[in-house]
């Protein structure tokens, strides 16, 4: 497709064209979608990451374009980037100079478009474990084995964790956790502290990572934490949650650390790409479904239900 034809198809105004310098075409491109629940009760939105081939500006090299803003789903099944992105559709993404270009990364030839869609979520996961100061040999408990939780499982293994335990309510995700590197996968209804102590010489977890929005996950995390350990809040709760544990028990008696992290910086993204390229985090093994634009609503349904899917890929030109 020529640049002029792409611009004509895009429907962008002349002013928008002049303000932008790069067009990323989702031809043979992959966009990974993750549903984000809106606590205000507004319709669900999706965090989107795009991988594509630039039509002009950098000689058609391969790039990953990460949008850390939101993409809103319309009734017609179309989606677009908000925030820094100037895009009106799902087959083409128009990127302007400015802060958005700092999220563009050259892809090595041996990293596929599909694998590149994991750069942004893995960067967030890496930031979390970096700031939590995970050390080799430590025991890690991951509560919630969706896409983020499974990335935490894989990264903890790559960084040398001694014992990794995954928790979820669904057998499908517990089986995935074992395939992706967890030493033990336990249903959330079980006695998690008891299981930990049994296989860990009487000790609990040094690091507990909460990747589930259920209120019970917070209490479970605190019950599973070893003295001097860290709880990383990696997922927002679905409803307002209060921690009822006495302050003296949390800090003076047990010396625990409560922390949260969110988006990774550019250095975290670079590290994530290196981990993917080296095969230390096997992101391709986490892809469970592929859809074209005609069936994008089915993709959103699978992710929102979060029962038998991990990573849903949308291929606009499929």
SVG drawing of the C-alpha trace seen along z (x, -y; Angstrom):
<svg xmlns="http://www.w3.org/2000/svg" viewBox="-23 -22 43 52">
<polyline fill="none" stroke="black" stroke-width="0.4" points="0.0,0.0 1.4,-3.4 1.6,-6.2 -0.9,-8.4 -3.4,-5.5 -3.0,-4.8 -3.6,-8.5 -6.7,-8.6 -8.0,-5.4 -7.4,-6.7 -9.8,-9.6 -7.4,-11.8 -7.7,-15.5 -4.9,-17.4 -4.1,-19.2 -3.7,-15.8 -1.5,-14.5 0.8,-17.5 1.2,-17.2 2.3,-13.5 5.3,-11.9 4.8,-8.2 2.1,-5.9 2.0,-2.4 -0.1,0.0 -1.6,3.0 -1.2,5.1 0.1,8.4 0.2,6.7 -0.9,7.8 -2.7,5.8 -3.0,7.4 -6.0,6.3 -6.5,6.3 -9.9,5.4 -9.6,2.7 -12.6,2.5 -13.9,-1.0 -14.8,-1.5 -17.2,-4.3 -19.5,-1.9 -18.7,-3.2 -18.4,-0.7 -15.3,1.4 -12.3,0.1 -9.2,1.8 -5.5,1.2 -4.0,1.7 -0.5,2.4 0.2,2.2 3.0,3.8 3.4,2.8 5.4,1.8 6.1,-1.9 5.1,-3.1 7.4,-6.1 9.8,-7.9 12.1,-5.0 12.5,-3.0 9.8,-0.5 11.5,1.1 9.6,3.1 8.5,1.4 6.4,1.9 4.1,-0.9 2.9,-0.8 -0.2,-2.8 -0.4,-3.1 -3.7,-5.0 -7.1,-3.5 -8.9,-2.3 -12.6,-2.6 -14.8,0.1 -17.6,-1.0 -20.8,0.9 -19.3,1.5 -16.4,3.3 -13.9,0.5 -11.3,-0.8 -8.7,-3.6 -6.0,-5.0 -6.5,-8.0 -4.0,-10.2 -1.0,-10.9 -2.3,-8.9 -4.0,-10.5 -5.7,-7.5 -9.2,-7.0 -9.6,-3.4 -7.9,-0.1 -6.1,0.8 -3.8,-2.3 -2.3,-4.2 -1.0,-7.7 1.8,-8.7 3.0,-12.3 6.2,-13.6 6.1,-14.2 5.8,-12.1 4.2,-9.2 7.4,-8.6 9.2,-7.7 7.1,-4.5 8.3,-3.3 10.9,-0.5 12.8,1.2 12.0,4.9 14.8,7.4 14.2,9.7 13.7,12.7 11.0,11.0 7.5,11.4 4.7,8.9 2.8,11.2 5.7,11.3 6.1,7.6 2.6,7.1 3.9,8.2 6.6,5.6 4.5,3.1 2.9,5.5 6.2,7.3 7.8,3.9 5.3,3.2 5.9,6.6 9.7,6.1 9.3,2.7 7.3,4.3 9.8,7.0 12.7,4.6 11.3,2.1 10.2,5.0 13.9,6.0 13.3,9.7 16.5,11.7 17.6,15.1 16.4,17.9 13.4,16.1 9.9,17.5 7.4,15.8 3.6,16.1 1.5,14.8 -2.2,14.4 -4.1,14.2 -2.9,16.2 -4.2,14.1 -1.8,12.6 -0.1,10.3 0.2,13.0 1.7,15.5 4.2,12.9 5.2,12.5 5.6,16.2 7.8,16.4 9.9,13.3 10.4,14.5 11.8,17.8 14.0,15.9 15.4,13.8 16.2,16.8 13.4,17.1 13.8,20.3 10.1,21.3 7.2,19.9 3.6,20.6 0.7,19.4 -2.9,19.0 -6.2,18.7 -9.8,19.9 -9.7,21.4 -8.1,24.8 -7.4,23.6 -5.1,20.8 -3.5,23.0 -2.5,25.5 -1.1,22.6 0.9,21.5 2.6,24.9 3.4,24.9 5.0,21.5 7.2,22.1 5.4,22.2 6.6,24.9 3.1,25.2 -0.3,24.0 -3.0,23.8 -6.7,23.0 -7.5,19.9 -10.1,21.8 -7.3,23.9 -5.2,23.2 -2.5,21.3 -0.3,20.5 -0.5,24.1 0.5,25.3 3.4,22.8 4.8,23.8 4.5,27.5 6.7,27.2 8.9,24.3 10.5,25.6 7.9,23.9 8.4,20.5 5.9,18.3 6.6,16.1 9.3,13.4 7.3,11.6 3.6,11.8 2.4,10.2 -1.4,9.5 -2.6,9.7 -6.3,10.2 -8.9,7.6 -10.9,9.6 -11.0,8.2 -10.1,11.6 -6.7,11.4 -5.5,8.7 -6.2,10.6 -4.7,13.7 -1.5,11.9 -1.0,10.7 -1.6,14.1 1.0,15.7 3.8,13.2 7.0,14.0 8.3,11.6 10.2,8.9 8.5,9.7 7.0,7.5 3.5,7.3 3.3,5.9 -0.1,4.5 -0.1,5.1 -3.9,5.0 -6.5,2.5 -9.3,3.9 -12.8,4.2 -14.4,2.5 -12.9,0.2 -11.0,2.4 -9.8,1.6 -6.9,3.3 -8.1,4.1 -4.8,5.4 -3.4,3.4 -0.5,1.2 1.8,2.7 1.2,6.1 2.0,5.0 5.1,2.9 6.6,3.1 6.0,6.8 6.5,8.2 8.4,5.4 6.6,5.9 6.6,3.6 3.4,2.7 4.0,1.2 2.4,0.7 3.8,0.1 2.2,-0.8 3.6,-1.6 7.2,-0.8 9.6,-3.5 11.5,-3.3 14.4,-1.4 12.0,1.2 10.6,1.5 14.0,2.0 14.7,4.7 11.4,6.4 12.3,6.6 15.7,8.1 14.0,10.7 11.6,11.6 14.4,11.7 16.5,14.0 13.6,16.3 13.9,15.9 10.1,15.1 8.2,17.3 5.4,14.9 4.4,16.7 3.3,19.6 0.7,17.4 -1.3,16.6 -4.5,18.5 -6.7,16.9 -6.5,15.0 -9.3,12.9 -9.8,10.6 -11.6,7.3 -14.9,9.0 -14.8,11.0 -13.2,8.5 -16.2,8.5 -15.7,12.2 -12.1,11.4 -13.4,8.8 -15.9,11.3 -13.3,13.9 -11.0,11.4 -13.7,9.8 -15.0,13.2 -11.4,14.2 -12.2,18.0 -10.4,19.8 -8.1,17.2 -4.8,15.6 -3.7,13.4 -6.1,12.5 -4.6,11.3 -6.4,9.1 -5.2,9.2 -6.9,6.3 -6.2,7.7 -6.9,11.3"/>
</svg>
